[in-house]
């Protein structure tokens, strides 16, 4: 979950590192640090954000053409100056930055202590630095590369590391298992990073490391081998990323920018795939496996957090229209179960980053059992995109805000198209309904713009509820997962305790929470559940709950019944989640801002959960 950046070339390395860390700060912001090569290795690190590190370094020696940097999301050891990365070995032979968890670090640390090593930090990363140094000092013939390889062969867990050797300052050594690393290729220079953000302004050509790859990077050469020292072929890919996507533009926060980007995101996701004029959907990434999907006995969708909520909407859609049984699983639970899987099952992994550790582990387990593996992710070249047989990219563009917004909408758009395409191929949907839903989906971007124009009103509603301690979100059918997602957004960025429930379950427990201090947000457009949801609202009113209702434009009945309304354009129930989620995102955003919270970097969270 941490952010790594490295550079070797002819540029002054400091601006590359510090600006790269700023672009990676959404991956972790407990502490930050850099190590520069200039007649030795100079390490500077500081608790807090990258700006705190920048202030700390202001009067330091920062010359050099080789260096590494890190922005941290704490795993082992509290956020402080000592636990910040880079970490150096006891005799300062090596400095390294690390993303991941060394699960057997305690045993390794005890062995090293017996051998005379001392430790300054509470981290697993310092153990790895000393382990490399231990192997390096065993024999004069052992190179830095060999020492890294020997150390990693002892590691249990996940790592993405970049290492600098005091004795071999003309190179960087990068290695990956489970935690992403990408190498950018320039002219007489190379870049290393956790993702493409810090690289895109310098080069379009990158190499994504696979598990057990070890890269030896010098100014004019780059070799790739595996942990067993066998050569690995280098596959150079081209980045498809605009530099402007990394800026906030006219918006105060990335989260607000990304909420407002959703009309474009949804349109980009179905562009070239959704063909209203031809009444058809084309998912090119699934062409070769579509017959296997159509004939599947069961579909299992795995994800975490927001992706899991998108998966629930996919379950409703696929079962409703394609008539295939669907199970939605938390990847973090699925990976540790012994699920019944066969070659007749399809497993779909959903992840914004394509690097979610639990989801990748669940995929690997499903692969061993012979299921067809599909991926829905946003990042081209990510692990999930490489480990699955086929899949669909969401084309959401880079998402910087830690609380996912546009990535959710893109995932739901893909799942909607997938459900309709399978239904059409299975002949479980009529031509009229198929055409109608294609038309309805194509209208979503314009309808989403209409909701965004109501932004000032949503801010006014937020002002009334900014001091809430708890909140309850209710929805039915396709909109139950939207209620879950709305609650998640509120607690992620405003730190208000919020829970989402299927509205029919309110009487089975949550109704005990309702009093005149509790805001109850009800997703209640005019659909097949409308009368039922109205009854639920009456039950809340009877107990003096404060109701905010997401309603269909022009719904006078609910407008007169509840305290506040957030309107969305009328749409078919199957595509309504794409509209209903937007006012909930904006409501959470404005409440958080009014409470003085950092919406782009909420406490304790990081964007890509690449550790277990």
N, C-alpha and C positions, 0 to 999 in steps of 0.2 A: 504494500500500500504506500510505501515511501516513494519519493521521487529521486531518481539518479540522473546525473548528467556528467559527461566527461568530454575532454577535447585533447587532441594532439595535432600539432600543425605549426604554422608560422604566425598565427594571430596571437595577440595578447590574450591569454586564456581567461583572465578574471572577468571581463564583460560577458564572455560566452557563458561562463559558469553562473554568474549572478543572475543574468537575464533568463537563462535556462531554468534556474530554480524558481524564479517568479512564475514561469509558465507551468511549472510542475507542482506549485504549492497546493493545488487542490488535492493532491495525492497524500498530503500530510503537512502539518504546520505547527508541530510541537517544538521543533528546534531545527536548526540548519547549520551547515558547515561546508568548508571547502578545503582541499589540499592542493598546493601548487608546487611544481618542481622548478627549483632555481638554486643550483648548488646545494642541494638538499631538499627535503620535503617540508614545506611550511604548512601547518594545519591551523585553521581558524574556525571556531565553531561557537554557537551561542544558542541558548534557550530562546524560544519565541519564533517569530516569523522571519522570513527572509529579510525584511526591512531592518529587523534588529541586528541580524548578522552584518548587513551592509553598513550600518552605523558603527558597529564594533570594528570593522576592518578599515574604516576611513583613514586611519593614520598608520596602517600596516604596510609592509612590503608585499606588493601584489604583482610583481613582474614574473614572467614565465610564459612558456608556450605549451605546457602540458599540465593538466590538472583534472580533478574530480570534485564533484559536489553532491550534496544530499539534503533533502528536506524530509523530516521524519514524522511518522505516525507511530507512537510508542507501542512496543510490544513488551520487551524485557527492560525494566527499569523506568522510573518516572522521567518525565521531560525535564532535563537540566543540562547545564553546559557539559558535564562529564559524559553523560550518556549520549549526547549528540554525536552524529557521524561527521567526518570520517573518524575511524578508530585506527590506532597504530599499535603495532606489536611492541613487546616489552623493550626491545633494543632498537626500536624505530627502523627496523629493516623494511617494514611494509606498512602502508596505509591503505585502507579500503573503505568503500561504501557498500551497503548491503540492503537489499529489500527481500524480506522473507523471514523465516524462523528456522533456526537450527534446533531441532527438537531434542537432540542428544547433547546439547551444550553442557549440561551439568556434569555428565560423565567425562566429557572431553576436558572440561575445566579442572576437574579433580585430578585427572591424569597429568595435566600440564603443571598444576601446582606441585605435585610430587616431583616433577622434573625441574623445579626451581622457578617456574614462571610466576610473576605477580600480576595482579589485575587492578585497574583503577575504576572501572565502570561496573554496572550491573547487567550489561548487555550480553547477548549471545554472539554479537558481531565481534567483540574484542577477543572472544575465545577463538573465533575463526582466524583472526589476524595473527594470534600467537601460534596457532596450529601450523599456519603456513611458515612462520618463522622457524618453528621447531624443525620441520622437515628440511628447510633451506640450510640450516646450520649443521645437519648431520654429515654432509659430505661436500667437499669443494666442487665436485662435479655437478651438484644439484643446481639447476637454474631456477629462476623465479617461476617460470612457467611450470616446470616439473613440480616444484614445491606446492603451487596452487592445485595442480592436478592430484597430487598425493593427499593434500588436505581435504579436498572435496570428495575424494573417495571414502573418507571417514565420516562424512556429514550425513545425518538423517534429517530430512526436512526439505525446505524450499529456499532457493536463493537466486537472486540476481545480483552479481557483484562486479565491481570494477576495482582493480588493484594497481597500486604503484609500488615499485621496488626501489629502495634507496640506492641499491647497487646497479640497477638497470633502469635509469631514469629516462631512457629514450623510448619507452614503450608503455602501453596500457594493456592489462590483461583483464578481459571481461568473460564472465561465465554465467550460465543460466540453467536453472532447474525450477520450473514452476512459477517463477517471477519474471515478467517480461523485460526484454532488453532489445533495443533496435540500434543498429549502427548506421550512421549517415556517412556517405562516401563523397568527399570533395576532391579537389585537386591538390595533392600534397598535404591533405589533412583529413581527419576522421572525427566523427562525433559519436558519442554513446549516450543513450537516454532510455528512461523507462517507457516513454512513448514518443511519438513524432513531434510533439509540440515544440520542443527547443530546437529541432533540427530543420523544420520546414523552411525557415528563412535563409538557410545556407545551402541546401541541396534537395533535389527531388528523388535521389537514388539512395535506397536503404536496403539493409539486410536484417531480417528478423531472426534472432537466434532461436534455435530449438532447444529442448531439454538436453542437457549434457554437452552442449556446445561450449567450447572454450576458444575465444578469439584473441589472437596476439596482434596488437595494433601498433605499428610504427608510423612515422610521418609519411613514408613512401611505400608502405606495404601492409597487407592485411591477410592473415592466414586464419583458417578455421579448422579446428580439430575437435575430436570428442574427448571425453574424459579418459578413454583408453588410448589416446594419442593416435587415433586413426584419422586420416584426412576426411574432411566433410566438404561436399560441394557447396559453393557459394551461389545463392539464388538472389540476384539483385532485383528489387521491385521498385516501382515508381509510386511516389506519394501522390495522393489525390486530396490535397488539403490546402485551403486558402489561408494566407497569413492573417487576413482580416477576421477570420473566425476566432482568433485568439485574443481579440480586443473587445472591449465592452461597447465600443461605438458611442452612441448618444445615450446609452442607458447607465444608470447609476450602479447596477449590479449585473453580473453575468446571469444570475437566475432570472431576473426580469427580462433581460435580452432574450434568453432562451425560451421563456414563456411566449414572448411576442414573435418568436421565430416559428412557432408551431404551424401556422398556415403554410409556410414555405416548406417546413420539414415534412408535413403530411403529403404535400404535393410532390416533393422530391422523391418520397418513398414510393408513391404509386406511379410516378412519371415513367412512361414506356412499358409499364406493367398493366395498368388499368386502361382499358380501351373502350370508353363509353360508346363511341360511334360504331364500333364493331361488336358491342355487347360481349366483351371477352376480357379475360385476365390471363396474362402471360408471366409466369415466374421462371425465368430462364435458368436460374440456379437449381431448379428442381426437375427439369425436363427428364433427365435420365432416370430419376428414381420415382417419378410421379405414379407409375403403375403400382409400384410397391407400397406407396403411401395409400393409394386408393383402396388397395386390397388388404390393408393392415387390419389385424383383429383388435388392436388397441393402440392408442397414442398416449405416451407419457410425456408431459411437459415439465421440465425442471428449471428452476430459477431461484433467485434470492431477492428479497426486498421488493422494490418496485417492479422488477422483472417477473416476480411471482404473481403480483397483482395483474399484470398484463396477461400472464398465462391463464389466470382464472377466466378472464374475458374470452380468451381463445377456447377454453374448455366449453363454455356456454355456446359459442358460435359453431364450433366443429360438431358438437353433439346435436345441436338444433338443426343444422343444415346438411351436414355430411353423414350424420347418423353413425358415427364411429365412437365407441366408448373412449373417454379421455380421462386420464388421471393427472392431477397437478401436484407436484411434489416440491417441497423445500429441498434444494440440492444438499444442504448441510445435514439433513436427516436421511435422505435417500442414499447417500454415499456410505452410510454406516449400517444400513439395513441389509438384509439378504433378500432383495425383491425377486419375484418370479418374473423372469424375462425370457423371451425366445426370439427366434429369427422372424417371427410374424409381428413383432412389436416395432413401433417407431418411437424413438426417443428424441425429443426436440429440446435443445438447450438454448435458453434465452439469457443474454448478457449484453449490457451496453458495451463494456470494454472488450469482451471476448477473453478476458483474463481472470474471471472470478474463480478463485481457487476451489471452492466447494463444488461449483458447477463442472469444472474440468475434471475433478476427481470422480464425480458421479458419471460423467461421460465415459471415462476410462473403464469404470466398472461395467457400464452397459455394453461397451465394446466387447469386453471379455465374454459376455453372455450372448453375443451374436445379433443384437438388435440393430436396426438401421438408425444411424445417428445423423441428425440434422441440426443445423445451427441457425439462430437468428441473432445477429450481433451487428454492432455499428462500426467496428474498427477493422478495416481491411488488413489482412496479414496477421490477425490476432490468433492466439492459440486455438480457440474454439473453431475459428474458420478453417484452420489447418487440420484439426483433429476429427472433424466431421466429414461424412461422405458427401454431403451437399448442403445447401442452405440458401438463405436470403439475407443480403445486407440491408440495413434499415435506411442508410443514407441520411441520417439525422445531422451529420456534421459533428465536429468536436463539441462535447458538452463539458464546460468548465465548472459550472455550479455543482456543488456536491449533491444537493438534493435534485434528483432527476426529474425533468419535466418533458422536454421535447423528445428524449429517448423513449419515454413511456408511450407517447403518442405514436411514434414511429413503429414501435413494437406492436401496438394494437392494430395499426394500419396493416402491417404485414400479416398478422394473424387473421384479420378480417378477410384479406384477399386469399389467404391460404384456405380458410374454411369454405369460401365460396367456390374456389377452383376445384377443391376436392368434391364438393357437392355436385358441381356441374359434370365432372368426369364420372361420378357414381350414378348420375341421373336421379339424385334425391332432391333436386330443386327444379321448379318449373322455369321455363324460359322467361316468362313474364317477371317472376320474382327475382331471378338472376339479373335481368336487365335493370329492374327497379333498384336493386341494392348497389349495383355498379354506379348507377346514376346518383344515388344518395351519397355514396362514398366520395364520388368526384366533386360533390357540392360542399364537402366538409371544410376545405380551406377558406372559402368565402364566408361560410357560416361562423367559422372560428374568428375571422376578422371582425365580424359583427359583435361577438362577445367581448373582444379586446377593446372595442370602442367604449364599452361600459366600465372601463377601468376606474375612472374617478368615483363612480357609485360604490364599487366594491371596496375602495379605500375608506369611504364613509362608513360602511358597515363594519369594517375591521376596527375602526376607532371605538365602536361600542363594545367590542369584545376583547380588547387587547389585554385586559387584566384578568381574564378567565384563568382558572386553575386547572379545570378539566373541560373536556368537550366530548360529545358523543356524535358519531356520524352514522346515518342510517341509509340503506338503499335496498332495492330488490332486483332480482333478475340480473341483467347485464350491468346494472348500476350498483349492485352490492360490492363488487371489486373496486368500483370508483369510490365508494364510501371508505373502503380500507385505504386506498391510496390518498384520499383527502386527509384522513387522520394521520397517516404516516408523514405527509408533508408538514402538517402543523407541528407535530412533536419533534421532527427533525430540526426545524429551523427556529421555532419559537420557544421550545422546551416546555410547552403546555402538554400535560398528559391528555392524550386523545385516543379514543378507541373507535374502530369501525365495526358495525354489526349488520347482519341481515335484519331488515326491519321486522320481519316476522318473529325473530328471536328476542326482541326487546322485552316481551312479557316474561321471558324465561330467565330473568336475572337483571339485565341492565336497567330496567325500569326503576329499580331501587335507588339508582343514582340521581334520578331526576328531581330537581327542586328549582326554585326561582333564581338560582345562581348558575345553573348549568346551561350553556349554549348547546342546542341540538341541531346539527346540520343534516337536513333531510334532502336526498337527491330524489326529486319527485316530478319528473316530466310526465306529460300525458301519454301513457303507454298502457299495456294490458294490466299493469299492476296499480294503475292510478287510484282506483277506489280503495284498494287495500292500503296503500300508502297514506291516503287521506285519513283512513281509520287510525293508523298509527300516529299521525299528527294530532288527531283529536285526543288520543290517549296521553300524549305528551302535554298538550294544552291543559288537560284536566289536572295535571300535576304541576302546573305553573312553570314548565320548562320554557326557555327562550328559544324560539324556532327560527332558523335561517333555512329557507327552502330554495333549492335550485329547481326552477319551474320553466315550463314552456312559455314562450312569449305570448302574452295575451290571456294567461290563465287568471281570470278575475277571482275565481273561487278561492284559490290558495292565497292569492295576494291579500284578500280580506281576512284570512284566517291566521296568518303567521306574522311575526314581528318584522322580518326582513326577507326580501326575495332577491335572487340572482337569476336573471333570465337567460335562457338559451333558445336559439331558433328551433322551430319544430323540425324533427327529423325522424327517420325510421328507428325503432328501438335498437336494431342491430348496430347502428353507427353512433347512437347517442352517447356512449362512453367517451368518444373523442371530443365531444362538445362539453359534456357535463364536468369533465375533470378540470377544464380551464378556469372557471370561476373559483374552484376550490384551491387551485394553485395560487391564484392571485390573492385570495383571502388569507391563506397561510403566509404569503410573502409580506403583505401589508401589516398583518398582526405582528410578525417578527420584527419588521422595521420599526414599528411603533414601540416595541419593547426594547429597542436598542440592540438587537441581536445581529450577528454577522451572518447573513443569509448565504453567502458564497462559501464560507468556511465555518460551518457550525461545529460546536465543541464536540470533541471525541470522535468525530467522523472523518472519513476519507473517501475519495471518489471511487477508486477501484480496490475492491477487497481481494487482494492477491495473497493474503495469508489466511490460515484457518482460524 
